[in-house]
Amino acid sequence: MNRQELRKEAHDLDVTVWVGKSGIGAVRDELDDQLGERDLVKVKFLRAARGRTSTEELADELAEEVDAELIETRGNTAVFYR
């Protein structure tokens, strides 16, 4: 599947992982488990998680930690693929 097809498929997905004030370390295992069960996972970065860091930076870091591909970020939401 190419990136555009993945974006279309992700459009109707519900957010299943929320990153809060505990940061990305607190959701790393959950995201890894969900990516093992399905191809695409949508993650929401709450204001408390972002602080002075952009959503894109946090999403890139999280993608690297779970060995996934970051498909897109839109607003405070990111879509991961494995």
N, C-alpha and C positions, 0 to 999 in steps of 0.2 A: 504494500500500500504506500502511495506517495504522501507527502506532507499535506497536500491539499485535501486528499480523501480522508486523512486522519482528522484534520480540522473539522470537516463536515460531520464526521461520525461523532466527534467530541462535543459538537454544538448542543446536542440534546442530553448529554450526560449530566447527572446531578453531582454536586460536590460531595465527595465521600471522605475527604481528609481536610481537617482544619488545622492550620499552624497558628498557635497562640503565643502567649508571652513566654512559654517554656522553650520556644524556638524550634528549629528544624530537627534537632537531635531527639526531641520527644516524639516525633512522628516518623522518623526514619524507618523503623521496623514495620510499622503499620503500612506505610506506602510500599515497602518492599513486598510484604505479604499480599497486598491488593494487586500489585503488578504481576505477581505470580499466578493470580487467579483470573485476571482479565488483562487485555492489551492496553487499554487506556484508563487513566485515572485523573480526575480533576481535583485540584487542591486549591483551597482558599487561604490566602495569607491575611490574617487579621491585623488590624492596626498595631496591636501590642507586639506582634512578631516583627513587624517591619522597622519600627523605630526610625532611624536615619538611613536605613538600607532600602534599596529599591526592591520591588517584587522580582524583577528580572535577575538581580544578583542573588537573592535568596533561592529562587527557582533553579538557577544554574548550579549553585552549590548543592542543593538537594538532589538534583539529577545526577551529579557526579557521585554523590555518596551512595545512591541506590543503583548505580550503573544503568540509568535509563536515559532516554532521549527526551529533551524538552521540546515539545511540538509547538507550543505557543504560550504567550502570556497575554492576557487581556484584562486590563484593570488590575485587580488584586487576585486574579485567578490564573492558575497555570495548568497545562495539560501535559502529562507525562506518558511515554510509550515505551514498552519493552517487548 
